[in-house]
Amino acid sequence: MESLLRIPGIQQAEPFYFLDDQAQSARSEVLVHPAHEWAIALDLPQFFWDRIGLGVVDLAGKLCEQYAIAPPALVMLVRYAAPYDDRYYLLRFVHGDESIFGGFTFIGPMRELLEPEQVEELLAQVRAGEPPQRSFRAIKNPLLPLTSRK
């Protein structure tokens, strides 16, 4: 996490809380780069996907609201850390938009494993101060504009 905190423009968001597989409170650290509209939830054990899989819908909405990120522009990653492996997943949603209550709504969370080469390329980009590729956007719908609310 320390190396990610050195990325220019990155901020540590409030921790994200969810229930683990034993229905106990668990948490994830979340880093966000508001200017480049990407976020990463860190150090989740692999088996938590079922629980956090539903929670990422809430997390995505919360990040868009708090950091003025347009849902179609959001890039959302999850880093799972295991003793034998370190994996990054790109989170995708079927749809994301402003809700009728003034917040943001995302539906249909899915995760896509990034290959080690993709992770290296992505981390090189963000460490160099560049935004992630457009192909990493959380919502894959060519009809939605990729503009920010800023």
Sine and cosine of phi, psi and omega as CSV:
sin_phi,cos_phi,sin_psi,cos_psi,sin_omega,cos_omega
0.00,0.00,-0.59,0.81,-0.04,-1.00
-0.85,0.53,-0.64,0.77,0.01,-1.00
-0.92,0.39,-0.56,0.83,0.04,-1.00
-0.94,0.34,-0.55,0.84,0.01,-1.00
-0.92,0.39,-0.32,0.95,0.02,-1.00
-0.99,0.11,-0.04,1.00,0.03,-1.00
-0.94,0.34,0.79,-0.62,0.00,-1.00
-0.84,0.54,0.76,-0.65,0.05,-1.00
1.00,0.02,-0.09,1.00,-0.03,-1.00
-0.98,0.21,0.56,-0.83,0.05,-1.00
-0.75,-0.66,0.54,-0.84,0.10,-0.99
-1.00,-0.01,0.88,-0.47,0.01,-1.00
-0.99,0.15,0.12,-0.99,0.11,-0.99
-0.88,0.47,0.57,-0.82,0.03,-1.00
-0.85,0.52,0.48,-0.88,0.02,-1.00
-0.98,-0.20,0.81,-0.59,-0.04,-1.00
-0.96,-0.28,0.63,-0.78,0.03,-1.00
-0.44,-0.90,0.10,-1.00,0.03,-1.00
-0.99,-0.11,0.71,-0.71,0.02,-1.00
-0.99,0.12,-0.13,-0.99,-0.07,-1.00
-0.93,0.36,-0.20,0.98,0.08,-1.00
-0.97,-0.23,0.24,0.97,-0.04,-1.00
0.88,0.48,0.48,0.88,0.08,-1.00
-0.98,-0.18,0.50,-0.87,0.02,-1.00
-0.91,0.42,0.75,-0.67,0.05,-1.00
-0.74,-0.67,0.26,-0.97,-0.01,-1.00
-0.61,-0.79,0.39,-0.92,0.05,-1.00
-0.76,-0.65,0.63,-0.77,0.14,-0.99
-0.98,0.22,0.56,-0.83,-0.02,-1.00
-0.76,-0.64,0.78,-0.62,0.10,-1.00
-0.94,-0.34,0.62,-0.79,-0.01,-1.00
-0.67,-0.74,0.61,-0.79,0.08,-1.00
-0.89,-0.46,1.00,0.00,-0.10,-0.99
-0.85,0.53,-0.65,0.76,-0.05,-1.00
-0.90,0.43,-0.56,0.83,-0.01,-1.00
-0.97,-0.22,0.02,1.00,0.16,-0.99
0.88,0.48,0.68,0.73,0.08,-1.00
-0.74,-0.67,0.42,-0.91,0.00,-1.00
-0.59,-0.81,0.39,-0.92,0.04,-1.00
-0.62,-0.79,0.76,-0.65,0.14,-0.99
-1.00,-0.08,0.76,-0.66,-0.21,-0.98
-0.94,-0.33,0.48,-0.88,0.25,-0.97
0.83,0.56,0.73,0.68,0.06,-1.00
-1.00,-0.07,0.75,-0.66,0.12,-0.99
-0.88,0.47,0.57,-0.82,-0.10,-1.00
-0.82,0.57,-0.61,0.80,-0.11,-0.99
-0.97,0.26,-0.04,1.00,-0.01,-1.00
-0.99,0.13,-0.03,1.00,-0.10,-0.99
-0.83,0.56,-0.68,0.73,-0.05,-1.00
-0.84,0.54,-0.65,0.76,-0.02,-1.00
-0.98,0.22,-0.77,0.64,-0.04,-1.00
-0.97,0.26,-0.34,0.94,0.02,-1.00
-0.82,0.57,-0.61,0.79,0.06,-1.00
-0.99,0.17,-0.57,0.82,-0.03,-1.00
-0.94,0.34,-0.43,0.90,-0.02,-1.00
-0.91,0.42,-0.41,0.91,0.09,-1.00
-0.87,0.49,-0.74,0.68,0.03,-1.00
-0.92,0.38,-0.66,0.75,-0.01,-1.00
-0.89,0.46,-0.70,0.71,0.01,-1.00
-0.87,0.50,-0.71,0.70,0.02,-1.00
-0.89,0.46,-0.68,0.74,0.00,-1.00
-0.89,0.45,-0.68,0.74,0.01,-1.00
-0.91,0.42,-0.67,0.74,0.02,-1.00
-0.88,0.47,-0.67,0.75,-0.02,-1.00
-0.93,0.37,-0.76,0.65,-0.09,-1.00
-0.95,0.30,-0.48,0.88,-0.09,-1.00
-0.91,-0.41,0.25,0.97,0.06,-1.00
0.80,0.60,0.74,0.67,0.04,-1.00
-0.97,-0.25,0.78,-0.62,0.05,-1.00
-0.95,0.32,0.73,-0.69,-0.02,-1.00
-0.76,0.65,-0.68,0.73,-0.01,-1.00
-0.94,0.35,-0.24,0.97,-0.02,-1.00
-1.00,-0.07,-0.28,0.96,-0.09,-1.00
-0.89,0.46,0.70,-0.72,0.19,-0.98
-0.91,-0.41,0.86,-0.52,-0.08,-1.00
-0.83,-0.56,0.80,-0.60,-0.02,-1.00
-0.84,-0.55,0.42,-0.91,0.13,-0.99
-0.77,-0.64,0.71,-0.71,0.05,-1.00
-0.93,-0.37,0.89,-0.46,0.07,-1.00
-0.99,-0.13,0.77,-0.63,0.02,-1.00
-0.91,-0.41,0.83,-0.56,0.06,-1.00
-0.78,-0.63,0.41,-0.91,-0.03,-1.00
-0.85,0.53,-0.48,0.88,-0.07,-1.00
-0.98,-0.20,-0.15,0.99,-0.14,-0.99
-0.37,-0.93,0.40,-0.92,0.05,-1.00
-0.71,-0.70,0.94,-0.35,-0.12,-0.99
-0.87,-0.50,0.57,-0.82,0.11,-0.99
-0.89,-0.46,0.67,-0.74,0.06,-1.00
-0.83,-0.55,0.60,-0.80,0.14,-0.99
-1.00,-0.04,0.77,-0.64,0.03,-1.00
-1.00,-0.06,0.74,-0.67,0.01,-1.00
-0.86,-0.50,0.48,-0.88,0.04,-1.00
-0.77,-0.64,0.50,-0.86,0.05,-1.00
-0.94,0.34,-0.61,0.80,-0.07,-1.00
-0.42,-0.91,0.50,-0.87,0.09,-1.00
-0.44,-0.90,0.73,-0.68,-0.05,-1.00
-0.29,-0.96,0.14,-0.99,0.10,-1.00
-0.93,0.38,0.63,-0.78,0.01,-1.00
-1.00,-0.01,0.23,-0.97,0.02,-1.00
-0.94,0.35,-0.20,0.98,-0.02,-1.00
-0.99,-0.15,0.16,0.99,0.05,-1.00
1.00,-0.03,-0.06,1.00,0.05,-1.00
-0.98,-0.18,-0.49,-0.87,0.01,-1.00
-0.76,-0.65,0.57,-0.82,-0.02,-1.00
-0.81,-0.58,0.76,-0.65,0.11,-0.99
-0.86,-0.51,0.55,-0.83,0.06,-1.00
-0.70,-0.71,0.36,-0.93,0.11,-0.99
0.93,0.36,0.81,0.59,-0.01,-1.00
-0.92,0.39,0.70,-0.72,0.09,-1.00
-0.68,-0.74,0.37,-0.93,0.09,-1.00
-0.81,-0.58,0.56,-0.83,-0.06,-1.00
-0.80,-0.60,0.89,-0.46,0.00,-1.00
-0.91,0.42,0.77,-0.64,0.09,-1.00
-1.00,0.01,0.71,-0.70,0.06,-1.00
-0.94,0.35,0.46,-0.89,0.00,-1.00
-0.79,0.61,-0.59,0.80,0.02,-1.00
-0.91,0.41,-0.63,0.78,0.03,-1.00
-0.91,0.42,-0.65,0.76,0.01,-1.00
-0.89,0.45,-0.72,0.70,0.01,-1.00
-0.86,0.50,-0.70,0.71,0.01,-1.00
-0.89,0.45,-0.71,0.71,0.00,-1.00
-0.89,0.47,-0.75,0.66,-0.02,-1.00
-0.90,0.43,-0.58,0.81,0.06,-1.00
-0.90,0.44,-0.66,0.76,0.01,-1.00
-0.89,0.46,-0.77,0.64,-0.09,-1.00
-0.95,0.31,-0.53,0.85,0.07,-1.00
-0.93,0.36,-0.46,0.89,0.04,-1.00
-0.99,0.12,0.04,1.00,0.03,-1.00
1.00,0.09,0.25,0.97,0.01,-1.00
-0.99,-0.15,0.48,-0.88,0.09,-1.00
-0.96,0.27,0.37,-0.93,0.08,-1.00
-0.90,0.44,0.36,-0.93,0.05,-1.00
-0.85,0.53,0.51,-0.86,0.04,-1.00
-0.87,0.50,-0.47,0.88,-0.02,-1.00
-0.92,0.39,-0.21,0.98,0.03,-1.00
-1.00,-0.02,0.05,1.00,-0.02,-1.00
-0.84,0.54,0.54,-0.84,-0.09,-1.00
-0.94,0.35,-0.44,0.90,-0.01,-1.00
-0.91,-0.41,0.87,-0.50,0.01,-1.00
-0.99,-0.15,1.00,0.10,0.04,-1.00
-0.58,-0.81,0.94,-0.33,-0.07,-1.00
-0.90,0.43,-0.22,0.97,-0.01,-1.00
-0.99,0.12,-0.29,0.96,-0.01,-1.00
-1.00,0.03,0.70,-0.71,0.01,-1.00
-0.94,0.33,0.53,-0.85,0.04,-1.00
-0.98,-0.19,0.74,0.68,0.00,-1.00
-0.96,-0.29,0.43,-0.91,-0.02,-1.00
-1.00,-0.07,0.33,-0.94,0.07,-1.00
-0.99,0.13,-0.08,1.00,-0.09,-1.00
-0.88,0.47,0.00,0.00,0.00,0.00
